Amino acid sequence: MEIWRPVILEDLFRVFERLEHGVSVLVCNAGDKDIKDTPAPSSASAGTPRLGLYSSGSTGEPKLFWKDWDRLKRGISYSQRCNGWLWASPFLPWTFAGVSVGLQAWGTGGGILSLNADWEEDWRKISVYSPDAVSATPTYLDLLIQNEAGAECRWTPNHITLGGEPLRPNTGRRLARRFGSVRFLNIYAASELGVIAKSPRVDGWFDVTQLAARFCRWRIEEKRLELFREGCWISTGDQVDARDGMFRVNGRITGTANVGGLKVDLNRVSALAESARGIRRATAVATSDSLLGQTVRLNYEIDPEHEEGVVESGLKEYLRAKLPKYAWPRIWSHERVEIGNNAKRLSCDT
């Protein structure tokens, strides 16, 4: 087994070549703690090299998992139209999302360009290299186009892959409006489970047949998605809505506040806030309260095309009409919602 610490996505190409030569590789962040005692991959698949990655998931604690190289390669999408494409992505090279986009570029004879949420620099790279495709979180791409003023080109890729976090309908509409007829692919995936579902829609909904195609059994219990694999039920840790043969991911199950003994679904509050007119992004979080134990705080960003005062009053009126009184946000914080690790939306409670 070899340990590699890639710095940019292009470094993964050398990792893939080592795997092709039958060598198992552990990919990790150069800043990770000492991992010299990391156990080698199991020999469940005799003779098959494996790729190791760390995932923090929702716990924040590093979690090591291994992927069979042959199984990873089966995830490459081959088509004549995408051969040789230059991909661009802000995903980190030691994450499952980064490996996935790097593998797609490598497997189809293309190239890969690392972006880093330095908007001026990212637009400079896009102007110079004009990537054919991009893979990013919805939040990253939304902020990228929000910072497009002054860019040297009007860039329109051939393809956009979205993933890493739930796609909100308002964000999807903004992306569709900016990129017009570009082909979108929204991916719902987890490091440990791989790709769970794909959809060309930009409203966040997936067809349940995607679940049936990848897992022999699945179920949604109290809005919690569980998948049956290797003889047992595995929770995705995600809360979902389901209707008319479709499902949509709202966020992590942990998004709950206890207000005076009553449970408040913070994912629902966030989603409702983002459906209000003039709200670009919103995140509801639980905050301590000496009387009630916890209350809801709403951090939100207003679309610059709308008047701040009108949007704020409309947001409060809208949420108070949609939510029970105990779920109303008690703290309203107008601030810019930035992105954090691996280009995902930065949690406002961190």
N, C-alpha and C positions, 0 to 999 in steps of 0.2 A: 504494500500500500504506500502511496505517495501523498504528501500534504502540499497543496497549492494555495497560495494567497493572491488571487487575481486582483488587480487594481482597476482595470477598465474591462468592459465587456469583451473586447477583442482578445484579451488574454485567455478567455475560455476556449478559444480555438485550439490552443496547445494542450489544454486539459482534455478536450475531446479526442485529439490525436493519441494521447496516452491511453485513453480508454479503448480506442480502436486497436491498440497494440496489446490489449489484454491486461492492462494495469488498473487496479482499483485506485480511485483518487478521492481524497477528502478535500473539499473546497471550503475555505473559511476566510473570515475577515482578518487582515493583517494585524488589526488591533485586538483580536481575541486573546483570551488568557492562554497560558501554556496548555497545549493539547497533545503533548508528546505521548501521554498514556491513553489516548483515545483507542478504544478497542477496534480491531480490524473488522471488516464486514463479515457477516456469517456466510457460510458456504451453502445457503439454501439453494442457490442456483449454481451448481457445480460448473466451473470453467467460465462463468460469466462475470466479467468485471462489473464493479458497482461504483456509483458516484455517491459520496456522502456529503450531506449539507446539514447546517444547523438552522433550526427554526425556533423562534421564540413564541410563535402563536399568540394566544391571548394572555399567557401567564407571565411573559417577560423573562422567563428562565430558558436558557438555551436548551434545545432538544435535538439530539442527533438522530437522523434517519438516513437510510440507504436506499438507493434506486438502482434496479438492474439496468445496465447500459442498453441492452437490447430493447427493453420495454420503453425506455426514454426515447430511443430513436423511432419507435413506432408512432410517437406523437408529432413527428415532423410532417408538415403538410406539403406534399409535392404537387406542383402544377407548373405547366410550362410558362404561364404568365408571370410567376413569381421567381423563376430561376434567375440568380444573379442580382437580386434586389439588394440595395443598401438599406439596412434597418437602422432606426434611431430609437433610443430608449433611455429613460432615467433610472431604470431598475439596477440595483447593485449586483455585481457579478457573482457574489457568494450567496445569493438568494434563489429560491426556486423560480421566481418570475424572471430573474436575470438569466438563469441557465436556460429557461424555456425559449426566450427570444434569441439568445445566443445560438442555441442549438438549431433553431429554425433558419437563421442566417447561414450557419456553417453547413447544414445539411443540404441547402439548395444552392451552394456555391456563391453565396453573396458576401456582404460585409456588414459590420456592425459599428455604430457610432454611439458613444456614451454621452448622454446629456446629464446636467447636474443642478437644474433649478436656479442657475445664474442666468436670468432671462436674456440679458444682453448678449452673453457669451453663447447661449443656446441658439438664439436667433442668428448669430454670426455663423455658427457651424451649419445651421440649416440653409442659410443663404449661399454658403460656399459649396456644400456637398449635395444639397437638394435630395435628401433621402427619399427612397421610393415608398417606404412604409415606416410606421411608428407603432411602438408598443408601450403603453403607459397607463397610469391610473387616470380615471376621469378627472380627479382634482388637478393633477399635473397638467393635463392637456387644456383644461379650462383656464388655468392660470397662465399658461403659455400664450393662448390667444388673447387673454386680457392684457398681456404685456407686449402685444404685437406692434404697437405704435412705434414707428421709427425703423422697423425691420426693412432690410434692403430688398426683400422679395415678397411676393404674394404666393406662399408655398401651398401646394395642394398635393398631398401624397396619393398613391394609388390605393393604399389600404391602411386602416387604423385598427389595431387590437387594443381593447380596453380590459383591464383586470386589476386585481389587487385590492379592490374595495367595492362596495355596492355602487351601482350607477343610478343616480337620482334622475327622475324624469326631466326636471328643469335643466339640469346639466346636460342631459342627452339632447334636449332641444337646442341649447346653445351650440353644442358641437355640430349637430346636424345642419344648423343654419350657417355656420362658418364654413364647413367643409362640403356642403352640397351633396353631390352624387357619389362621394367617396364611399367605398365599401367598408362597413364597420363589422367587427366581430367582438362581441362582449363575452368574456370568459369568466366563469365561476370555477375557481380552483382552490385547493388547499395543499400545502407542502406535503403532508403525509398521505393524502388521498389522490393527489394529482388532479387532472381536469375532471370536474364534476358535470359541467354543462357548458354549452356554447349557444350563442344566439346572435343573429344579425340585427336584432332590434336595438334601438337606442333609448328605450324607456325602462330598462332594467328587468324586463320579464323574460323568463325562459320557458320553453315547452317541457312538460313533465316527461315526454317521451325521451328526452335527453338523459334523464335519470335511469329509465328502464334500459336504455341502450348500454349503459356503463356498469350498472349494478343489478344483481339478480333481484333484489328486493329493496324497497325504500319506503319510508313513511314520514308523515308530518304529524307530530303529537304536540298539541298545545303550541303550535307555531314553531316547533323545533324540528329541524330536518335531521333525520337519522338514516344511515345507509348500512346495508347488510353486506359484510365482507368477511371472508375466511371464518364463517360459522358464528359470527356475533354482530350485534348492532353497534354501530359506531356513530356517535354524535358529531356533526360538523362544527358544533359550537355556534351555529348561526340561527337567527330568528328569521322566519320566512312568512310571507303571505301566499295563499294559494286560492285560485279561482279559475273556473272554466278551462281546466287542463293546463294552466300556467302557474308558475311560481316566481316570486321575487324575493331577493335577499334584502332584509332591512338593516342588519347589523349583528353584532355579537350578542349572545344571550345574556351576557353580564350587564347589559345596559338597563339597569333597574334602579330606581330610587325608592326609598321607604319613607313616605311622608306621613308622619303620625300613624304609622301602622298600616297605611294603604300603599299598595304597589303602583308605581308610575313607570310605564314603558318609555324609557328615554329615546329609544330608536323611533318610536311613533311620534313623539314630540318633535324630534329633529326632522323627520320626513314631512310632517304637517307644516312646520315652519318653512321648509324649503319649497313647499307648494304655494306659499303666500306670494302675492304679487310683489315683485321688486327685490326678493331675497335671493342672493346668489348662492350662499352656503349657510348652514346653521348646524350647531351641535349642542344638544341638551346634555347637561351633566348634573350629577348630584352634588350638593354642597351642604356642609354641616349647619345645623340650626339648633340652638339651645332649647327651643320650645318643642319643635316637631321632630327632632332627630335629624332629618334631612329636608331640604327643599330643592326645587329645580332651578337651575341657572341656565339661561339660553344665551349662547354666544352666536352672533350672526354677522354676516357681511352683506351689505346692500349693493345691489347692482348700480354702478355709477351712472347709468342712464336714467335712474329714477330719483325723485326728490326725497331726501332723507326723512324729513318730518312726516310726510304723507305715508311713506312705507312703514315707519315705526308704529304709527297709530293704527294703520291697517293691519299690521302683524298682530298686535295685541288684541284687537277686536276679533280677528279671525281665529286665533288660538282659543280665546275665551268662549267662542261660540262652538268650537269643536271638542274641547276638553272639559272634563269635570273640574270643579273649582280647585280641588286639592292638587290637581296636576298642572295648574297654571304656573308658569315661571314666575318666581318672586324676584329674581335678579335678571336684568336685561343688559347685555353687554355687547355694544356695537364695536366690532373689531375685525380686522382683516384675518381671515382664516388661512393660515399658511400650510405648507406640506412638511412632513417630517421624514422619518426613516423610510427608505425605499420608495420615495415619491408618493406615499400615502398621506391622506388628510391628517394633519396633526391634531391629536386629541386635545381638546381644550381643557382637560383636567390634568394635563401633565406639565 
